[in-house]
């Protein structure tokens, strides 16, 4: 989660952030955005950007829907899964300026997630079309059982393992088809391994990442 | 019931909810749900490259796995 705060001094801005978010100074990172020094006619002003680790204590700051937009998307999603025959509760996982994270708590998470998250993605797409009518600039992310994070880790691990095999065998390998977000994850996670490069090939839904042996940088 | 599910989703996507209509055609092994919407809303339930139609079908088959019945969604115009 990212939020902006102001104060007359850097120290004051940080204190404002800590008290507004009700967390300790140690629990967030700060970036200074803008400093206008105190002058004769102006009060000094410091703008800071605060980064909070969403896995930390902030994760459940307020899982209940607060705004009208949150209320509507939460009850839409609850009704949708109820009609699917898999009732559950929907909590707010995180709030960002242009993103709202929802998480489904249900006894039926397995089926709601589906194979490779297929059902979760379909639900998220429909929910986003609905949410787009309410507030055009906001995206909604739907999760259950922390699937999205676990899935990201699986992809990064898989990419690293395949890169190892490529380096050993000196033969390129093709990963299974992935969506743009997943492919980007592979590209960026293998970016610092000098011995391999990554390229996407194929069309549309079937685009796959190929990991190619480049040879050791030293040789 | 999957029919209610289709009605719910379709009504939330279109401009003219009154124009949403779903007919059930029962078959032996599968059920066909025929979705009709107002002419100007057809694009809204199909989406670019059929993305929305595909998502609706995915949600319907996820829902149908609890009874084990095959349910086919057809969008009519």
Contacts between the chains, C-beta under 8 A, distances in Angstrom:
chain1	res1	chain2	res2	distance
A	76	B	12	6.9
A	79	B	8	6.8
A	80	B	5	7.7
A	80	B	8	6.9
A	80	B	9	7.2
A	80	B	59	7.7
A	83	B	4	5.6
A	83	B	5	4.3
A	83	B	8	5.4
A	83	B	63	7.6
A	84	B	5	6.0
A	84	B	59	6.5
A	84	B	62	6.4
A	84	B	63	4.0
A	85	B	63	5.5
A	85	B	66	5.1
A	86	B	63	7.6
A	86	B	66	7.7
A	111	B	62	5.9
A	111	B	65	6.4
A	111	B	66	7.7
A	112	B	62	7.2
A	114	B	58	7.4
A	114	B	62	6.0
A	118	B	58	6.0
A	119	B	58	6.1
A	119	B	59	6.8
A	119	B	62	4.5
A	121	B	55	7.7
A	121	B	58	7.9
A	122	B	54	7.5
A	122	B	55	3.9
A	122	B	56	7.6
A	122	B	58	3.7
A	122	B	59	5.1
A	122	B	62	7.6
A	123	B	55	7.8
A	123	B	59	6.3
A	125	B	51	6.6
A	125	B	52	7.0
A	125	B	55	4.4
A	126	B	9	5.9
A	126	B	12	7.8
A	126	B	13	7.6
A	126	B	52	7.1
A	126	B	55	5.3
A	126	B	56	6.9
A	126	B	59	6.8
A	129	B	12	7.9
A	129	B	13	5.8
A	129	B	44	7.9
A	129	B	47	7.7
A	129	B	52	6.4
A	130	B	12	4.9
A	130	B	13	7.0
